[in-house]
Structures are given as C-alpha cells and as structure tokens.
Amino acid sequence: MKHYSRILFVDADDTARAPMAKAILQSKELPWPMEIGSRGLVVLFPQPVNQKVEAVLARNGLSAKDHTTTPLTAEDINDDTLLLVMEDSQREKIREDFPDAPHLQTIAGFLRLAGDIPAFTGNRLPNTENVMKRWNS
C-alpha cells in the first residue's frame, strides 16, 4: 500500500459527509504522519459544517465546528494525495474535471465495502448516525 502524505475526502459541497469522514480519521491513530482534509465539488462560498453532522459528531466526542468549506482544485491533486469520494458519480466527475488525478477511489471501494455513502438530505439524522457507526468501526 502506498504511503500518502495527504488524504482528502471529497463530497458534493464539503458540508456533511466529507467533514464527518475527516473528523473521524483525524481521531484515529495513524500509522504515519499525514494531512487529513476535505473538499467539495461545488463550493460557491465558505460555509460551516451541517448542524446535524456537527450534532452527531459531538455525540461521539468529535467536532468539526471550525470547518469551512473548500473547493477541490487542481492544486489538491498530486501523487502524494489520496482522494476518497462518497459516490461513484463523484469519482466520475473528478475524472472528467481532472483526468490526471492519480489516486482516486470511493470510500466504499477503499474500505472494501459495497455501495455509495448516501447524501444526508432532509431529515436523515438516523442515516447520519448509521454512517458514523459504519465509518468509526
């Protein structure tokens, strides 16, 4: 396995799934030093993390309260960075926009799980809790 110096979690807008994944991984003991970040495919202006996600993180002893959304740019993509997306469609979008992205996988594929990580839309706090438990195991 390649030793990346940075892992970036990427979702649609960097307000929910990506910052949650970032907070979880930052809480883990890592086998070597690396930067953990998150990015969004469409970030029109800086926003904080989704309040429901912050509530779930807080209940699990984590926080993303200082998080501000950041768009994915060409400068983020290099041979030492692993990009982990939530959905296969996001992986395809990155492949279209950045065809030379060398290390790009879905989280499910990286963890050898099936399916996409569903978006947290509407009143889907129970789903957010389930994703938190799945990632935190």
OpenMM code with the backbone's topology and positions (N, CA, C; nanometers):
from openmm import Vec3, app, unit

residues = "MET LYS HIS TYR SER ARG ILE LEU PHE VAL ASP ALA ASP ASP THR ALA ARG ALA PRO MET ALA LYS ALA ILE LEU GLN SER LYS GLU LEU PRO TRP PRO MET GLU ILE GLY SER ARG GLY LEU VAL VAL LEU PHE PRO GLN PRO VAL ASN GLN LYS VAL GLU ALA VAL LEU ALA ARG ASN GLY LEU SER ALA LYS ASP HIS THR THR THR PRO LEU THR ALA GLU ASP ILE ASN ASP ASP THR LEU LEU LEU VAL MET GLU ASP SER GLN ARG GLU LYS ILE ARG GLU ASP PHE PRO ASP ALA PRO HIS LEU GLN THR ILE ALA GLY PHE LEU ARG LEU ALA GLY ASP ILE PRO ALA PHE THR GLY ASN ARG LEU PRO ASN THR GLU ASN VAL MET LYS ARG TRP ASN SER".split()
positions = [
    Vec3(0.0839, -0.1185, 0.0000),
    Vec3(0.0000, 0.0000, 0.0000),
    Vec3(0.0884, 0.1248, 0.0000),
    Vec3(0.0521, 0.2195, -0.0822),
    Vec3(0.1263, 0.3455, -0.0916),
    Vec3(0.1077, 0.4273, 0.0361),
    Vec3(0.2122, 0.4913, 0.0802),
    Vec3(0.2052, 0.5797, 0.1962),
    Vec3(0.1799, 0.7217, 0.1473),
    Vec3(0.0563, 0.7655, 0.1562),
    Vec3(0.0195, 0.9007, 0.1134),
    Vec3(0.0557, 1.0005, 0.2222),
    Vec3(0.0903, 1.1211, 0.1815),
    Vec3(0.1162, 1.2268, 0.2793),
    Vec3(-0.0111, 1.3050, 0.3108),
    Vec3(-0.1155, 1.2832, 0.2266),
    Vec3(-0.2410, 1.3559, 0.2483),
    Vec3(-0.3574, 1.2721, 0.1970),
    Vec3(-0.4660, 1.2748, 0.2742),
    Vec3(-0.5931, 1.2161, 0.2315),
    Vec3(-0.6956, 1.3275, 0.2303),
    Vec3(-0.7651, 1.3420, 0.1178),
    Vec3(-0.8736, 1.4388, 0.1059),
    Vec3(-1.0036, 1.3636, 0.0817),
    Vec3(-1.1020, 1.3872, 0.1689),
    Vec3(-1.2360, 1.3348, 0.1488),
    Vec3(-1.3121, 1.4367, 0.0653),
    Vec3(-1.3797, 1.3906, -0.0378),
    Vec3(-1.4487, 1.4810, -0.1301),
    Vec3(-1.5952, 1.4410, -0.1379),
    Vec3(-1.6837, 1.5403, -0.1215),
    Vec3(-1.8262, 1.5183, -0.1449),
    Vec3(-1.8800, 1.6338, -0.2286),
    Vec3(-2.0098, 1.6425, -0.2398),
    Vec3(-2.0703, 1.7417, -0.3287),
    Vec3(-2.0328, 1.8848, -0.2907),
    Vec3(-2.0493, 1.9198, -0.1614),
    Vec3(-2.0302, 2.0602, -0.1235),
    Vec3(-1.9443, 2.0811, 0.0014),
    Vec3(-1.8872, 1.9759, 0.0561),
    Vec3(-1.7969, 1.9845, 0.1714),
    Vec3(-1.8658, 2.0348, 0.2978),
    Vec3(-1.9947, 2.0038, 0.3138),
    Vec3(-2.0650, 2.0466, 0.4350),
    Vec3(-2.1075, 1.9309, 0.5248),
    Vec3(-2.1001, 1.8065, 0.4778),
    Vec3(-2.1541, 1.6976, 0.5590),
    Vec3(-2.0636, 1.5741, 0.5602),
    Vec3(-2.0734, 1.4929, 0.4572),
    Vec3(-2.0040, 1.3638, 0.4596),
    Vec3(-1.8521, 1.3780, 0.4639),
    Vec3(-1.7967, 1.4661, 0.3827),
    Vec3(-1.6506, 1.4809, 0.3796),
    Vec3(-1.5953, 1.5331, 0.5127),
    Vec3(-1.6539, 1.6394, 0.5710),
    Vec3(-1.6002, 1.6831, 0.7003),
    Vec3(-1.6222, 1.5804, 0.8119),
    Vec3(-1.7308, 1.5001, 0.8020),
    Vec3(-1.7513, 1.3943, 0.9009),
    Vec3(-1.6403, 1.2901, 0.8890),
    Vec3(-1.6122, 1.2482, 0.7677),
    Vec3(-1.5058, 1.1498, 0.7463),
    Vec3(-1.3714, 1.2050, 0.7935),
    Vec3(-1.3470, 1.3314, 0.7650),
    Vec3(-1.2230, 1.3962, 0.8082),
    Vec3(-1.2108, 1.3927, 0.9604),
    Vec3(-1.3176, 1.4296, 1.0307),
    Vec3(-1.3151, 1.4317, 1.1774),
    Vec3(-1.2910, 1.2922, 1.2345),
    Vec3(-1.3541, 1.1921, 1.1748),
    Vec3(-1.3355, 1.0551, 1.2230),
    Vec3(-1.1910, 1.0109, 1.2035),
    Vec3(-1.1367, 1.0316, 1.0834),
    Vec3(-0.9999, 0.9863, 1.0584),
    Vec3(-0.8989, 1.0629, 1.1437),
    Vec3(-0.9232, 1.1914, 1.1658),
    Vec3(-0.8320, 1.2690, 1.2495),
    Vec3(-0.8305, 1.2184, 1.3938),
    Vec3(-0.9373, 1.1508, 1.4354),
    Vec3(-0.9443, 1.0992, 1.5722),
    Vec3(-0.8722, 0.9651, 1.5879),
    Vec3(-0.8307, 0.9061, 1.4777),
    Vec3(-0.7665, 0.7748, 1.4802),
    Vec3(-0.6149, 0.7882, 1.4911),
    Vec3(-0.5543, 0.6845, 1.5459),
    Vec3(-0.4086, 0.6783, 1.5458),
    Vec3(-0.3651, 0.6296, 1.4084),
    Vec3(-0.2895, 0.7106, 1.3394),
    Vec3(-0.2490, 0.6793, 1.2028),
    Vec3(-0.1110, 0.6149, 1.2012),
    Vec3(-0.0843, 0.5285, 1.1042),
    Vec3(0.0435, 0.4572, 1.1015),
    Vec3(0.1635, 0.5452, 1.0660),
    Vec3(0.1385, 0.6624, 1.0089),
    Vec3(0.2437, 0.7584, 0.9773),
    Vec3(0.1789, 0.8965, 0.9704),
    Vec3(0.2574, 1.0026, 0.9847),
    Vec3(0.2001, 1.1373, 0.9804),
    Vec3(0.1429, 1.1681, 0.8422),
    Vec3(0.0239, 1.2221, 0.8412),
    Vec3(-0.0361, 1.2654, 0.7152),
    Vec3(-0.1375, 1.3754, 0.7427),
    Vec3(-0.1582, 1.4578, 0.6422),
    Vec3(-0.2581, 1.5640, 0.6475),
    Vec3(-0.3924, 1.5040, 0.6069),
    Vec3(-0.4971, 1.5370, 0.6824),
    Vec3(-0.6319, 1.4906, 0.6521),
    Vec3(-0.7160, 1.6143, 0.6234),
    Vec3(-0.7848, 1.6164, 0.5098),
    Vec3(-0.8666, 1.7315, 0.4739),
    Vec3(-0.9944, 1.6897, 0.4057),
    Vec3(-1.0733, 1.7883, 0.3697),
    Vec3(-1.1965, 1.7626, 0.2947),
    Vec3(-1.2155, 1.8731, 0.1918),
    Vec3(-1.2858, 1.8374, 0.0848),
    Vec3(-1.3117, 1.9305, -0.0241),
    Vec3(-1.4510, 1.9043, -0.0795),
    Vec3(-1.5027, 2.0032, -0.1527),
    Vec3(-1.6313, 1.9894, -0.2192),
    Vec3(-1.6172, 2.0084, -0.3687),
    Vec3(-1.7041, 1.9423, -0.4430),
    Vec3(-1.7027, 1.9589, -0.5883),
    Vec3(-1.7623, 2.0923, -0.6296),
    Vec3(-1.8626, 2.1396, -0.5552),
    Vec3(-1.9260, 2.2687, -0.5839),
    Vec3(-1.9329, 2.3476, -0.4534),
    Vec3(-1.8439, 2.4436, -0.4387),
    Vec3(-1.8414, 2.5312, -0.3216),
    Vec3(-1.8476, 2.6734, -0.3740),
    Vec3(-1.9639, 2.7368, -0.3591),
    Vec3(-1.9825, 2.8722, -0.4114),
    Vec3(-1.9325, 2.9789, -0.3156),
    Vec3(-1.9419, 2.9514, -0.1858),
    Vec3(-1.8942, 3.0444, -0.0840),
    Vec3(-1.8660, 2.9639, 0.0425),
    Vec3(-1.7820, 3.0150, 0.1314),
    Vec3(-1.7482, 2.9412, 0.2535),
    Vec3(-1.8710, 2.9188, 0.3421),
    Vec3(-1.8846, 2.7958, 0.3902),
    Vec3(-1.9943, 2.7595, 0.4802),
    Vec3(-1.9393, 2.6718, 0.5929),
    Vec3(-2.0079, 2.6695, 0.7071),
    Vec3(-1.9689, 2.5771, 0.8139),
    Vec3(-2.0227, 2.4372, 0.7850),
    Vec3(-1.9861, 2.3437, 0.8700),
    Vec3(-2.0377, 2.2079, 0.8582),
    Vec3(-2.1885, 2.2082, 0.8878),
    Vec3(-2.2599, 2.1146, 0.8279),
    Vec3(-2.4026, 2.0962, 0.8523),
    Vec3(-2.4253, 2.0761, 1.0027),
    Vec3(-2.5263, 2.1439, 1.0583),
    Vec3(-2.5520, 2.1384, 1.2025),
    Vec3(-2.5857, 1.9978, 1.2508),
    Vec3(-2.6569, 1.9207, 1.1691),
    Vec3(-2.6906, 1.7834, 1.2090),
    Vec3(-2.5652, 1.6969, 1.2159),
    Vec3(-2.4755, 1.7170, 1.1227),
    Vec3(-2.3495, 1.6427, 1.1247),
    Vec3(-2.2694, 1.6809, 1.2486),
    Vec3(-2.2626, 1.8086, 1.2796),
    Vec3(-2.1904, 1.8524, 1.3991),
    Vec3(-2.2520, 1.7913, 1.5242),
    Vec3(-2.3852, 1.7814, 1.5291),
    Vec3(-2.4524, 1.7201, 1.6445),
    Vec3(-2.4143, 1.5729, 1.6584),
    Vec3(-2.4124, 1.5005, 1.5486),
    Vec3(-2.3738, 1.3588, 1.5519),
    Vec3(-2.2280, 1.3453, 1.5945),
    Vec3(-2.1416, 1.4281, 1.5396),
    Vec3(-2.0008, 1.4233, 1.5784),
    Vec3(-1.9852, 1.4516, 1.7277),
    Vec3(-2.0551, 1.5536, 1.7783),
    Vec3(-2.0453, 1.5903, 1.9195),
    Vec3(-2.0894, 1.4751, 2.0096),
    Vec3(-2.1961, 1.4052, 1.9709),
    Vec3(-2.2422, 1.2903, 2.0498),
    Vec3(-2.1392, 1.1780, 2.0524),
    Vec3(-2.0485, 1.1804, 1.9587),
    Vec3(-1.9442, 1.0781, 1.9517),
    Vec3(-1.8070, 1.1319, 1.9937),
    Vec3(-1.8078, 1.2466, 2.0605),
    Vec3(-1.6843, 1.3029, 2.1132),
    Vec3(-1.5942, 1.3688, 2.0106),
    Vec3(-1.6499, 1.4027, 1.8942),
    Vec3(-1.5726, 1.4660, 1.7870),
    Vec3(-1.6329, 1.6013, 1.7531),
    Vec3(-1.5625, 1.6781, 1.6720),
    Vec3(-1.6135, 1.8090, 1.6321),
    Vec3(-1.5585, 1.8493, 1.4957),
    Vec3(-1.6400, 1.9253, 1.4248),
    Vec3(-1.5977, 1.9899, 1.3005),
    Vec3(-1.6435, 2.1351, 1.3031),
    Vec3(-1.6592, 2.1897, 1.4240),
    Vec3(-1.7160, 2.3243, 1.4366),
    Vec3(-1.6294, 2.4320, 1.3727),
    Vec3(-1.5001, 2.4081, 1.3580),
    Vec3(-1.4125, 2.5067, 1.2946),
    Vec3(-1.4002, 2.4862, 1.1443),
    Vec3(-1.4753, 2.3905, 1.0912),
    Vec3(-1.4672, 2.3576, 0.9485),
    Vec3(-1.5283, 2.4680, 0.8620),
    Vec3(-1.4621, 2.4985, 0.7524),
    Vec3(-1.5145, 2.5878, 0.6491),
    Vec3(-1.4969, 2.5172, 0.5151),
    Vec3(-1.6006, 2.5211, 0.4334),
    Vec3(-1.5976, 2.4509, 0.3053),
    Vec3(-1.4842, 2.5016, 0.2164),
    Vec3(-1.4287, 2.4085, 0.1397),
    Vec3(-1.3190, 2.4379, 0.0480),
    Vec3(-1.3430, 2.3621, -0.0819),
    Vec3(-1.3312, 2.4282, -0.1966),
    Vec3(-1.3498, 2.3565, -0.3238),
    Vec3(-1.2270, 2.2722, -0.3599),
    Vec3(-1.2509, 2.1640, -0.4316),
    Vec3(-1.1422, 2.0833, -0.4862),
    Vec3(-1.0821, 2.1582, -0.6047),
    Vec3(-0.9497, 2.1715, -0.6055),
    Vec3(-0.8809, 2.2409, -0.7147),
    Vec3(-0.7675, 2.1530, -0.7678),
    Vec3(-0.7129, 2.1922, -0.8800),
    Vec3(-0.6013, 2.1182, -0.9399),
    Vec3(-0.4815, 2.1120, -0.8455),
    Vec3(-0.4633, 2.2137, -0.7633),
    Vec3(-0.3519, 2.2155, -0.6689),
    Vec3(-0.3638, 2.1058, -0.5634),
    Vec3(-0.4857, 2.0549, -0.5420),
    Vec3(-0.5071, 1.9484, -0.4437),
    Vec3(-0.4647, 1.8114, -0.4943),
    Vec3(-0.4439, 1.7992, -0.6231),
    Vec3(-0.4235, 1.6682, -0.6845),
    Vec3(-0.2764, 1.6477, -0.7169),
    Vec3(-0.2184, 1.5457, -0.6547),
    Vec3(-0.0787, 1.5108, -0.6817),
    Vec3(-0.0550, 1.3646, -0.6447),
    Vec3(0.0652, 1.3191, -0.6665),
    Vec3(0.0966, 1.1780, -0.6458),
    Vec3(0.0987, 1.1372, -0.4988),
    Vec3(0.1080, 1.2327, -0.4072),
    Vec3(0.1112, 1.2021, -0.2640),
    Vec3(-0.0236, 1.2193, -0.1957),
    Vec3(-0.1292, 1.2449, -0.2735),
    Vec3(-0.2622, 1.2680, -0.2172),
    Vec3(-0.3594, 1.1616, -0.2646),
    Vec3(-0.4307, 1.1029, -0.1684),
    Vec3(-0.5379, 1.0087, -0.1978),
    Vec3(-0.6700, 1.0835, -0.1875),
    Vec3(-0.7486, 1.0818, -0.2942),
    Vec3(-0.8820, 1.1413, -0.2941),
    Vec3(-0.9833, 1.0305, -0.2705),
    Vec3(-1.0658, 1.0452, -0.1665),
    Vec3(-1.1712, 0.9492, -0.1361),
    Vec3(-1.3062, 1.0182, -0.1491),
    Vec3(-1.3888, 0.9695, -0.2408),
    Vec3(-1.5199, 1.0293, -0.2666),
    Vec3(-1.6292, 0.9423, -0.2063),
    Vec3(-1.7479, 1.0007, -0.1925),
    Vec3(-1.8608, 0.9310, -0.1316),
    Vec3(-1.9373, 0.8444, -0.2306),
    Vec3(-1.9402, 0.8871, -0.3562),
    Vec3(-2.0237, 0.8207, -0.4565),
    Vec3(-1.9438, 0.7985, -0.5845),
    Vec3(-1.9807, 0.6947, -0.6560),
    Vec3(-1.9159, 0.6663, -0.7837),
    Vec3(-1.9331, 0.7826, -0.8819),
    Vec3(-2.0498, 0.8490, -0.8780),
    Vec3(-2.0726, 0.9621, -0.9689),
    Vec3(-1.9754, 1.0768, -0.9405),
    Vec3(-1.9362, 1.0938, -0.8157),
    Vec3(-1.8382, 1.1972, -0.7817),
    Vec3(-1.6996, 1.1598, -0.8342),
    Vec3(-1.6680, 1.0324, -0.8285),
    Vec3(-1.5407, 0.9869, -0.8844),
    Vec3(-1.5365, 1.0153, -1.0343),
    Vec3(-1.6474, 0.9888, -1.1027),
    Vec3(-1.6531, 1.0140, -1.2469),
    Vec3(-1.6417, 1.1631, -1.2773),
    Vec3(-1.7046, 1.2473, -1.1960),
    Vec3(-1.6966, 1.3927, -1.2149),
    Vec3(-1.5518, 1.4410, -1.2000),
    Vec3(-1.4826, 1.3896, -1.1004),
    Vec3(-1.3421, 1.4279, -1.0821),
    Vec3(-1.2584, 1.3792, -1.1995),
    Vec3(-1.2855, 1.2594, -1.2475),
    Vec3(-1.2129, 1.2072, -1.3648),
    Vec3(-1.2337, 1.2974, -1.4870),
    Vec3(-1.3551, 1.3521, -1.5018),
    Vec3(-1.3824, 1.4447, -1.6127),
    Vec3(-1.3061, 1.5756, -1.5953),
    Vec3(-1.3122, 1.6314, -1.4740),
    Vec3(-1.2514, 1.7622, -1.4480),
    Vec3(-1.0993, 1.7560, -1.4319),
    Vec3(-1.0507, 1.6450, -1.3776),
    Vec3(-0.9075, 1.6283, -1.3504),
    Vec3(-0.8643, 1.4899, -1.3998),
    Vec3(-0.8521, 1.4723, -1.5311),
    Vec3(-0.8248, 1.3385, -1.5856),
    Vec3(-0.6929, 1.2773, -1.5392),
    Vec3(-0.6021, 1.3588, -1.4899),
    Vec3(-0.4732, 1.3066, -1.4454),
    Vec3(-0.4680, 1.2778, -1.2956),
    Vec3(-0.5832, 1.2798, -1.2270),
    Vec3(-0.5854, 1.2504, -1.0829),
    Vec3(-0.5360, 1.1073, -1.0615),
    Vec3(-0.4171, 1.0913, -1.0006),
    Vec3(-0.3573, 0.9580, -0.9952),
    Vec3(-0.4165, 0.8630, -0.8914),
    Vec3(-0.4697, 0.9150, -0.7814),
    Vec3(-0.5160, 0.8287, -0.6719),
    Vec3(-0.6563, 0.8721, -0.6301),
    Vec3(-0.7557, 0.8047, -0.6851),
    Vec3(-0.8955, 0.8433, -0.6663),
    Vec3(-0.9787, 0.7176, -0.6476),
    Vec3(-1.0478, 0.7092, -0.5337),
    Vec3(-1.1319, 0.5935, -0.5044),
    Vec3(-1.2566, 0.6384, -0.4299),
    Vec3(-1.3590, 0.5535, -0.4324),
    Vec3(-1.4716, 0.5752, -0.3419),
    Vec3(-1.4288, 0.5252, -0.2043),
    Vec3(-1.4903, 0.5805, -0.0999),
    Vec3(-1.4612, 0.5309, 0.0350),
    Vec3(-1.4972, 0.3836, 0.0448),
    Vec3(-1.6143, 0.3475, -0.0095),
    Vec3(-1.6581, 0.2080, -0.0027),
    Vec3(-1.5560, 0.1161, -0.0695),
    Vec3(-1.5083, 0.1542, -0.1858),
    Vec3(-1.4089, 0.0730, -0.2546),
    Vec3(-1.2792, 0.0622, -0.1766),
    Vec3(-1.2364, 0.1727, -0.1185),
    Vec3(-1.1130, 0.1743, -0.0403),
    Vec3(-1.1240, 0.0835, 0.0819),
    Vec3(-1.2426, 0.0848, 0.1462),
    Vec3(-1.2652, 0.0029, 0.2659),
    Vec3(-1.3165, -0.1368, 0.2333),
    Vec3(-1.3285, -0.1650, 0.1036),
    Vec3(-1.3810, -0.2932, 0.0551),
    Vec3(-1.5231, -0.3182, 0.1060),
    Vec3(-1.6046, -0.2132, 0.0966),
    Vec3(-1.7467, -0.2213, 0.1299),
    Vec3(-1.8268, -0.2029, 0.0022),
    Vec3(-1.9539, -0.2342, 0.0080),
    Vec3(-2.0401, -0.2185, -0.1095),
    Vec3(-2.1186, -0.0886, -0.1007),
    Vec3(-2.1421, -0.0272, -0.2159),
    Vec3(-2.2328, 0.0865, -0.2260),
    Vec3(-2.1704, 0.2209, -0.1972),
    Vec3(-2.2484, 0.3236, -0.2310),
    Vec3(-2.2091, 0.4615, -0.2066),
    Vec3(-2.2424, 0.5006, -0.0632),
    Vec3(-2.1850, 0.6114, -0.0181),
    Vec3(-2.2227, 0.6720, 0.1090),
    Vec3(-2.3321, 0.7726, 0.0758),
    Vec3(-2.4577, 0.7468, 0.1158),
    Vec3(-2.5683, 0.8329, 0.0734),
    Vec3(-2.5583, 0.9742, 0.1305),
    Vec3(-2.6112, 1.0685, 0.0545),
    Vec3(-2.6140, 1.2084, 0.0988),
    Vec3(-2.7046, 1.2228, 0.2201),
    Vec3(-2.6698, 1.3169, 0.3072),
    Vec3(-2.7530, 1.3482, 0.4231),
    Vec3(-2.8493, 1.4582, 0.3812),
    Vec3(-2.9668, 1.4209, 0.3343),
    Vec3(-3.0629, 1.5200, 0.2871),
    Vec3(-3.1864, 1.5186, 0.3746),
    Vec3(-3.2502, 1.6338, 0.3834),
    Vec3(-3.3736, 1.6429, 0.4605),
    Vec3(-3.3504, 1.6045, 0.6052),
    Vec3(-3.4423, 1.5264, 0.6580),
    Vec3(-3.4362, 1.4864, 0.7984),
    Vec3(-3.3774, 1.3461, 0.8092),
    Vec3(-3.2512, 1.3305, 0.7721),
    Vec3(-3.1889, 1.1981, 0.7693),
    Vec3(-3.0844, 1.1832, 0.8786),
    Vec3(-3.1140, 1.2370, 0.9961),
    Vec3(-3.0194, 1.2237, 1.1060),
    Vec3(-2.9945, 1.0778, 1.1427),
    Vec3(-3.0968, 0.9900, 1.1459),
    Vec3(-3.0662, 0.8494, 1.1747),
    Vec3(-2.9662, 0.7916, 1.0745),
    Vec3(-2.9786, 0.8274, 0.9469),
    Vec3(-2.8839, 0.7807, 0.8459),
    Vec3(-2.7438, 0.8334, 0.8756),
    Vec3(-2.7349, 0.9573, 0.9196),
    Vec3(-2.6065, 1.0161, 0.9555),
    Vec3(-2.5430, 0.9368, 1.0693),
    Vec3(-2.6230, 0.9000, 1.1685),
    Vec3(-2.5746, 0.8180, 1.2804),
    Vec3(-2.5226, 0.6838, 1.2297),
    Vec3(-2.5964, 0.6215, 1.1365),
    Vec3(-2.5544, 0.4916, 1.0832),
    Vec3(-2.4216, 0.5018, 1.0097),
    Vec3(-2.4052, 0.6078, 0.9323),
    Vec3(-2.2783, 0.6268, 0.8612),
    Vec3(-2.1655, 0.6473, 0.9614),
    Vec3(-2.1920, 0.7247, 1.0660),
    Vec3(-2.0912, 0.7480, 1.1696),
    Vec3(-2.0471, 0.6144, 1.2302),
    Vec3(-2.1419, 0.5294, 1.2637),
    Vec3(-2.1086, 0.3991, 1.3227),
    Vec3(-2.0305, 0.3130, 1.2240),
    Vec3(-2.0712, 0.3151, 1.0979),
    Vec3(-2.0054, 0.2339, 0.9945),
    Vec3(-1.8599, 0.2767, 0.9758),
    Vec3(-1.8367, 0.4078, 0.9689),
    Vec3(-1.7012, 0.4581, 0.9475),
    Vec3(-1.6144, 0.4430, 1.0706),
    Vec3(-1.6768, 0.4515, 1.1877),
    Vec3(-1.6000, 0.4531, 1.3117),
    Vec3(-1.5626, 0.3133, 1.3590),
    Vec3(-1.6032, 0.2112, 1.2859),
    Vec3(-1.5713, 0.0741, 1.3292),
    Vec3(-1.4367, 0.0284, 1.2765),
] * unit.nanometer
topology = app.Topology()
chain = topology.addChain("A")
for resn in residues:
    res = topology.addResidue(resn, chain)
    for name in ("N", "CA", "C"):
        topology.addAtom(name, app.Element.getBySymbol(name[0]), res)
